[in-house]
Amino acid sequence: MNNPYPSLTPEVIFTLLSKRFDDTFLSLKDLPHPSAFKDMDRAVKRIVLAIDNQEKIVLIGDYDVDGVISTSVMKLFFDAVSTPLEWIIPNRFRDGYGLSTTLIPRIQGADLVITVDNGISAVEAAKECKNLGIDLIITDHHIVPEVKPQAYAIINQKQPECSFPHAEVCGAQIAWYLCTALNKALDTKVDMKKYLELVTIAIIADIMPLQHINRAMVQTGVKLLNQSQRPCIQAYREQSNKQQFLSEDIAFGLAPILNSAGRLEDASLAVEFICSTNIYDARSHLETLTALNDSRKALEQQITDEATHQVDEESKVIVVASNTWHEGVVGIVAARLTRKFERPAIVLTQNEAFYKGSGRSFNGCDLFTLVDTQRELLEKFGGHSAAIGLSLEVEKLEGFRIALNEKASTFCSQEAYVDPDILGELPFEQISFSLIEMIAQFEPFGEGNPKPKFITKNVEILAVQTMGKEGNHLRFTLREGKHIFNAVQFKTYATYEIGQYVEIIYRLNKNYFRGETTIQLMMEHIAEKC
């Protein structure tokens, strides 16, 4: 394994991690004022008028975690100020995404419609709202198209005229800002800080870069989660058996559970869980969501296995399709294939005369620009360089696959993959509790601030054994030089020999077991010694 990485000491690690932050560490007092958003003040005045006049207000959310949290924050705030708010989260399978023309019959009779985490592309639906005499306030964080919808107000930090200083914030943050501004305008004195524990879930789940205000909000939010008496958080704490949450517990634990509702059934189930008013309802809702998530994982594994068998390992871009795969998990499967085969992957499922699905990029490939070269073959298409969504007629699939692979060399880097999360080569003699504690100073980890990985060469396997119900996890005892550490590797059926020398890629972790705390290496990759 060729490792073009520097040799590390704790001092070098501190310097490398510090370089990730070009704006000093912000705190909550540094948050920009809500009025920095274009149209924020205009939107607040209109909502206050609607509340004063007891107008009918309808909220339109989205079915991912960010949309669920945005909807929940708005609902909880309106409940707190004793104002009726009807809310709708479109069903992925019946309604499609966000504010669409399919929802118009359900919002007729409304005086004011507010979107959260969607709406910036809803040109046709906005026209219909206007024709019905409905004032529309759009709050969204996605890229603003050339043609914006006609609306009473649009709050989106990516508008060129917007003075909000941070471009990468999620829908729930904007919803929180809107409620904060309303709180002041209404003089209702709701404690807005308590909603940050929920907003934190959305920031992490929507893969916002954990820098600038995102870092400040998540740091506070994680602390609030660990103290929270909110029924939904109490129920999840019981189920997960965790007393202290880290950002990765949200990313890989709670977020997938919330996401499963919209992927397999209806995201309103997740909103009902978040907004539970007592622990009994919260436990019941969590049980439903957990069952859906278990189904999602099983479905995802089944489809991944089937898709893997379709992969042509000579192709530069993987394009696989079926008429039986579940639409709600094809994006996750694409991500899995991308990691497994180290190349872009597109996974499609048939719906009548069309294939519909998602793609994920890898390394230096601009997947959006690559697929855009075949736009004439596509029915629908959107996304960005790293992730796309598309649909095309069934008979055009093979031509699409061939054309992408012919064009791939132009848009996809042929350089060897270098994992940007790997800081460098770390000898075991440098590993200590103090090193782990120093690294923890840079939490929360996530997008834009990944938890660091390390490489160690010439590592001897002293012991290895399987663990887990299905025997698909491994526990190791490893030695490099004079130093010995325990390690685990999850979801693998690879076999290793005692006495074998390997090179490993891993993260550092504290392991708590039977009152004892030890250092544990969380293995990501193991290769034979080069």
C-alpha positions in Angstrom: 0.0 0.0 0.0 1.6 3.3 -1.1 1.0 5.9 1.6 1.9 9.5 0.5 1.3 10.8 4.1 3.5 12.6 6.6 4.9 11.0 9.8 2.9 12.2 12.8 3.4 13.3 16.3 0.8 14.8 18.6 2.2 18.3 17.8 1.9 17.7 14.1 -1.6 16.4 14.5 -2.6 19.5 16.5 -1.2 21.7 13.7 -3.0 19.8 10.9 -6.3 19.9 12.7 -6.0 23.6 13.5 -5.5 24.4 9.8 -9.1 23.1 9.1 -10.5 26.3 10.7 -9.8 29.5 8.9 -12.2 31.6 11.0 -11.4 31.0 14.6 -13.8 29.1 16.8 -17.1 30.9 16.9 -19.7 30.7 19.7 -23.4 31.3 19.9 -22.8 35.0 20.6 -21.3 35.2 17.1 -24.4 34.1 15.3 -25.4 36.6 12.6 -28.7 38.5 13.2 -31.8 37.0 11.5 -32.2 40.2 9.5 -29.1 39.3 7.6 -31.3 37.0 5.6 -32.9 38.7 2.6 -36.7 38.9 3.1 -36.5 37.7 6.7 -38.1 40.9 8.1 -40.7 40.9 5.3 -41.6 37.3 6.1 -41.8 37.9 9.8 -44.2 40.9 9.4 -46.5 38.8 7.1 -46.6 35.9 9.6 -47.3 38.2 12.5 -50.2 39.7 10.5 -51.5 36.2 9.8 -51.3 35.3 13.5 -53.0 38.5 14.6 -55.8 38.0 12.1 -56.2 34.3 12.8 -55.5 33.4 9.2 -55.0 29.8 8.1 -51.3 29.0 7.9 -50.0 25.8 6.2 -46.4 24.6 6.5 -44.9 22.4 3.7 -41.8 20.3 4.8 -39.6 17.7 3.3 -39.2 14.0 3.9 -35.5 13.8 4.8 -34.1 14.5 8.3 -33.5 18.2 7.6 -37.1 18.5 6.5 -38.4 16.6 9.4 -36.5 18.7 11.9 -37.4 21.9 10.1 -41.1 21.0 10.3 -40.8 19.9 13.9 -39.1 23.1 15.0 -41.8 25.2 13.3 -44.6 23.1 14.8 -43.2 23.2 18.3 -42.6 26.9 18.2 -46.2 27.6 16.9 -47.5 25.3 19.6 -45.5 27.3 22.2 -47.0 30.6 21.0 -50.5 29.0 20.9 -51.0 29.5 17.2 -52.6 26.8 14.9 -50.4 25.5 12.2 -51.3 22.9 9.7 -48.3 21.0 8.4 -47.7 18.7 5.5 -44.7 16.6 4.6 -45.1 15.3 1.0 -45.0 11.5 0.6 -41.9 10.5 -1.4 -43.9 8.0 -3.5 -47.3 9.8 -3.9 -46.4 13.5 -3.9 -42.8 13.8 -5.0 -40.4 16.4 -3.5 -41.4 19.6 -1.7 -44.0 22.1 -2.7 -45.4 20.6 -5.9 -48.6 21.0 -7.9 -49.8 17.7 -6.5 -50.2 19.4 -3.1 -52.3 22.3 -4.3 -55.7 20.6 -3.6 -54.5 20.1 0.0 -53.6 23.7 0.6 -56.6 25.3 -1.0 -58.3 27.6 1.6 -55.0 28.6 3.2 -54.2 32.3 3.5 -50.4 31.8 4.0 -48.2 28.9 3.0 -44.6 28.6 4.4 -42.1 26.1 3.1 -39.1 24.7 5.0 -36.1 23.0 3.4 -37.8 23.2 0.0 -39.6 25.5 -2.4 -36.8 27.3 -4.2 -37.5 25.4 -7.4 -41.3 25.3 -7.1 -42.0 27.7 -10.0 -45.3 26.1 -11.1 -46.7 25.5 -7.6 -45.9 29.1 -6.7 -47.9 30.3 -9.7 -50.9 28.2 -8.6 -50.6 29.6 -5.0 -50.7 33.1 -6.5 -53.7 32.3 -8.6 -55.5 31.0 -5.5 -54.7 34.2 -3.6 -52.3 32.4 -1.2 -49.3 34.3 0.0 -46.2 32.1 -0.2 -43.1 32.3 2.0 -40.3 30.1 0.9 -37.5 29.1 3.3 -34.9 26.9 1.6 -31.1 26.4 1.6 -30.6 24.7 -1.8 -29.1 26.3 -4.9 -31.2 29.1 -6.4 -32.2 28.3 -10.0 -32.1 30.9 -12.8 -35.8 31.3 -12.7 -37.0 31.8 -9.1 -40.6 31.1 -8.0 -42.9 34.0 -7.5 -43.4 34.4 -3.7 -44.2 36.9 -1.1 -40.8 36.3 0.5 -37.9 34.0 -0.2 -35.4 33.3 2.6 -32.4 31.5 1.2 -28.8 32.4 2.0 -27.7 31.4 -1.5 -29.6 34.3 -3.2 -27.0 36.7 -4.6 -28.7 39.7 -2.8 -28.6 37.9 0.6 -26.1 39.4 3.1 -26.1 36.3 5.4 -22.4 35.5 5.7 -22.4 31.7 5.6 -23.5 29.9 2.5 -23.6 26.3 3.9 -26.4 26.1 6.4 -29.3 23.7 6.4 -33.1 24.1 6.2 -33.6 23.6 10.0 -31.2 26.4 10.8 -33.2 28.8 8.6 -36.4 27.6 10.2 -34.8 28.2 13.6 -33.8 31.7 12.6 -37.3 32.4 11.3 -38.8 31.3 14.6 -36.2 33.3 16.5 -37.2 36.4 14.6 -40.9 35.7 15.2 -40.2 35.2 18.9 -38.8 38.7 19.1 -41.5 40.3 16.9 -44.3 38.6 18.9 -42.5 39.3 22.2 -43.4 35.8 23.3 -40.1 35.1 25.1 -39.8 31.4 24.1 -36.4 29.9 24.9 -35.1 29.4 21.4 -31.8 27.9 22.6 -33.7 24.7 23.6 -34.5 24.0 19.9 -30.8 23.8 19.1 -30.7 20.2 20.2 -33.0 19.4 17.3 -31.3 21.7 14.8 -28.1 19.9 15.6 -29.5 16.6 14.4 -30.4 18.3 11.0 -27.0 20.0 10.6 -25.2 16.7 11.1 -27.7 14.6 9.1 -27.7 17.0 6.1 -23.9 16.9 6.1 -23.3 20.6 6.6 -19.6 21.5 7.1 -18.9 21.6 10.8 -17.2 24.9 10.7 -18.2 28.6 11.5 -21.7 28.9 13.0 -22.5 25.2 12.2 -19.7 24.2 14.6 -21.0 26.6 17.3 -24.6 25.4 17.0 -23.6 21.7 17.0 -21.3 22.1 20.0 -24.2 23.7 22.0 -26.7 21.3 20.6 -24.8 18.2 21.5 -24.5 19.5 25.1 -28.2 20.1 25.2 -28.9 16.6 23.8 -26.9 15.1 26.6 -29.0 17.0 29.2 -32.3 16.8 27.3 -35.6 15.9 29.0 -37.4 16.0 25.6 -39.4 12.8 25.4 -38.1 11.8 22.0 -34.5 12.2 23.2 -35.2 10.4 26.4 -36.7 7.4 24.5 -33.7 7.3 22.1 -31.3 7.5 25.0 -33.0 4.5 26.6 -33.0 2.5 23.4 -29.4 3.2 22.4 -28.2 2.8 26.0 -26.0 5.9 25.6 -25.6 8.5 28.4 -23.5 10.8 26.3 -24.0 11.5 22.6 -21.3 12.4 20.1 -21.9 13.8 16.6 -21.3 10.3 15.1 -24.0 8.9 17.3 -26.4 11.2 15.6 -25.0 10.6 12.1 -25.0 6.8 12.3 -27.6 6.2 15.0 -30.5 8.6 15.3 -30.4 10.2 11.8 -31.0 6.9 9.9 -33.9 6.0 12.2 -35.5 9.4 11.4 -34.7 9.0 7.7 -36.3 5.6 7.5 -39.8 6.9 7.8 -39.6 9.0 4.6 -37.6 6.3 2.7 -40.0 3.5 3.3 -43.4 4.9 4.5 -44.2 8.5 5.5 -42.0 11.1 7.1 -44.9 12.4 9.2 -44.1 9.4 11.5 -40.8 11.0 12.3 -42.3 14.4 13.0 -44.8 12.8 15.4 -41.9 11.1 17.2 -39.9 14.4 17.5 -42.9 16.2 18.8 -44.0 13.6 21.3 -45.4 15.2 24.5 -44.7 12.2 26.8 -42.3 9.3 27.1 -44.9 6.7 26.4 -45.9 8.1 23.0 -42.2 8.7 22.2 -41.3 5.1 22.9 -44.2 3.9 20.8 -43.2 6.1 17.8 -39.5 5.1 18.2 -40.5 1.4 18.1 -42.3 2.0 14.8 -39.4 4.0 13.4 -36.8 1.4 14.5 -38.8 -1.4 12.8 -38.8 0.7 9.6 -35.0 1.3 9.9 -34.4 -2.4 10.4 -36.4 -3.1 7.3 -34.5 -0.4 5.5 -31.2 -2.0 6.5 -32.3 -5.4 5.3 -33.6 -4.0 2.1 -30.5 -2.0 1.5 -28.3 -5.1 2.0 -30.4 -7.2 -0.3 -30.3 -4.6 -3.1 -26.6 -3.9 -2.6 -25.9 -7.7 -3.0 -28.0 -7.8 -6.2 -26.5 -4.6 -7.6 -23.0 -5.9 -6.8 -23.6 -8.9 -9.0 -24.5 -6.6 -11.9 -21.4 -4.5 -11.7 -19.0 -4.6 -14.7 -15.6 -4.2 -13.0 -14.2 -2.9 -16.3 -16.5 0.1 -16.3 -15.4 3.5 -15.2 -18.9 4.5 -14.1 -21.2 1.9 -12.6 -24.8 2.0 -13.9 -27.1 -0.7 -12.5 -30.8 -1.1 -12.7 -33.7 -3.3 -11.7 -37.5 -3.3 -11.9 -37.8 -4.5 -8.2 -35.5 -2.3 -6.2 -37.1 0.1 -3.7 -36.9 3.7 -4.7 -36.3 4.9 -1.1 -32.9 3.2 -0.7 -31.2 3.4 -4.2 -29.2 6.5 -3.1 -27.7 4.6 -0.1 -26.9 1.6 -2.4 -25.2 3.9 -4.8 -23.0 5.2 -2.0 -22.2 1.7 -0.9 -21.1 0.7 -4.5 -19.0 3.8 -4.8 -17.1 2.9 -1.7 -16.8 -0.7 -2.6 -15.6 -0.3 -6.2 -13.9 3.1 -5.8 -15.7 4.7 -8.8 -18.9 6.6 -9.4 -22.1 4.6 -9.2 -25.7 5.2 -10.4 -28.5 2.9 -9.2 -31.9 3.0 -10.9 -35.2 1.3 -10.3 -38.0 1.0 -12.8 -41.3 2.8 -12.4 -43.6 1.9 -15.4 -41.8 3.3 -18.6 -39.0 5.0 -16.7 -35.9 4.3 -14.6 -35.5 6.6 -11.7 -32.7 6.7 -9.2 -29.6 8.3 -7.7 -25.9 8.6 -8.3 -22.9 9.2 -6.0 -19.5 10.3 -7.1 -16.0 9.3 -6.1 -12.6 11.0 -5.8 -12.1 13.6 -8.6 -15.1 12.8 -10.7 -17.6 15.7 -11.3 -20.6 13.4 -11.7 -23.1 16.2 -12.3 -21.1 17.6 -15.3 -20.5 14.1 -16.7 -24.2 13.1 -16.6 -25.1 16.6 -17.9 -23.4 15.6 -21.2 -26.3 13.1 -21.7 -29.1 15.5 -20.7 -31.0 14.8 -23.9 -31.4 11.2 -22.9 -32.9 12.2 -19.5 -36.4 12.9 -18.4 -35.4 14.6 -15.1 -32.0 15.5 -13.7 -30.6 17.5 -10.8 -27.9 17.5 -8.1 -24.3 18.6 -7.8 -20.8 17.2 -8.4 -21.0 14.6 -5.7 -24.6 13.4 -5.9 -27.3 13.4 -8.5 -30.9 12.3 -9.1 -32.3 11.4 -12.5 -34.9 9.6 -14.5 -34.9 8.3 -18.1 -37.0 6.1 -20.4 -36.3 2.4 -20.0 -35.2 1.9 -23.6 -32.5 4.7 -23.3 -30.7 3.0 -20.4 -28.1 1.1 -22.4 -27.2 4.1 -24.6 -26.9 6.2 -21.4 -24.5 3.6 -19.8 -22.3 3.4 -22.8 -22.1 7.1 -23.3 -21.2 7.8 -19.7 -18.3 5.4 -19.8 -17.0 6.9 -23.1 -17.1 10.4 -21.6 -15.8 9.4 -18.1 -12.1 9.9 -18.7 -12.8 13.6 -19.5 -14.6 14.3 -16.2 -13.2 11.7 -13.8 -9.7 12.0 -12.4 -7.5 9.0 -13.2 -5.2 9.8 -10.3 -4.8 7.2 -7.5 -7.3 7.8 -4.7 -5.9 9.5 -1.7 -8.3 9.6 1.3 -8.4 13.2 2.5 -9.5 12.1 6.0 -6.1 10.3 6.6 -3.8 12.7 8.4 -0.7 10.6 8.1 1.4 7.7 9.4 1.2 7.2 13.2 3.5 5.0 15.1 1.9 3.1 18.0 4.4 4.7 20.4 2.6 8.1 19.8 -0.8 6.8 20.7 -2.0 7.7 24.2 -5.1 8.9 26.1 -3.7 12.4 26.0 -3.6 12.2 22.2 -7.2 11.1 22.1 -8.2 13.9 24.4 -6.3 16.5 22.3 -8.1 15.3 19.2 -11.4 15.6 21.0 -10.8 19.3 21.4 -11.7 19.6 17.7 -15.1 18.0 18.0 -17.7 17.9 16.7 -16.5 15.9 13.8 -18.3 15.5 10.6 -18.5 17.1 7.1 -15.7 19.7 6.7 -14.1 18.4 9.9 -13.9 14.6 9.6 -12.7 12.6 12.5 -9.0 11.9 11.6 -7.8 8.6 10.3 -4.3 7.2 10.6 -2.0 4.7 8.9 0.4 2.4 10.7 2.7 0.1 8.8 4.4 -3.2 9.8 1.7 -4.1 12.4 1.8 -7.7 13.7 -1.5 -9.5 14.4 -1.1 -11.2 17.8 -4.7 -12.4 18.0 -7.9 -12.3 16.0 -11.4 -13.6 16.6 -14.9 -13.1 15.2 -17.6 -11.5 17.2 -21.3 -10.6 16.7 -24.3 -12.8 16.0 -23.4 -13.4 12.4 -19.7 -13.5 13.0 -19.1 -10.6 10.6 -17.0 -8.4 13.0 -13.4 -9.0 14.1 -11.6 -8.3 17.3 -7.7 -8.0 17.1 -4.7 -7.7 19.3 -2.0 -5.8 17.4 1.6 -4.9 18.0 3.8 -2.4 16.3 7.3 -2.0 17.8 7.0 -2.5 21.6 3.4 -1.3 21.8 0.2 -3.4 21.8 -3.4 -2.2 21.3 -6.8 -3.8 20.8 -8.7 -3.1 17.6 -12.1 -4.0 16.0 -13.2 -4.2 12.4 -16.9 -4.2 11.6 -18.9 -5.9 8.7 -16.2 -8.0 7.3 -15.7 -11.7 6.5 -12.0 -11.3 5.7 -9.6 -13.8 7.3 -6.2 -13.1 8.8 -3.5 -15.2 10.3 -1.8 -14.8 13.7 1.7 -13.6 13.1 0.7 -11.8 9.8 2.1 -8.4 9.2 -0.2 -5.8 7.8 -0.8 -2.1 7.2 -3.9 -0.6 8.8 -6.1 2.5 8.4 -8.0 3.4 11.6 -9.5 5.9 13.9 -8.8 6.2 17.6 -11.4 5.5 20.2 -11.9 5.1 23.9 -13.6 1.8 24.8 -15.6 1.5 28.1 -16.1 -2.0 29.3 -17.0 -3.3 32.8 -15.7 -0.1 34.4 -12.4 -0.1 32.6 -11.4 2.4 29.9 -9.0 1.3 27.2 -7.7 2.6 23.8 -9.3 0.9 20.9 -8.4 1.2 17.2 -11.5 1.3 14.9 -10.2 -0.4 11.8 -11.3 0.8 8.4 -8.9 -1.0 6.1 -6.3 -3.8 6.4 -3.8 -4.6 3.7 -1.0 -7.1 3.5 2.4 -5.6 4.2 3.9 -4.1 1.1 
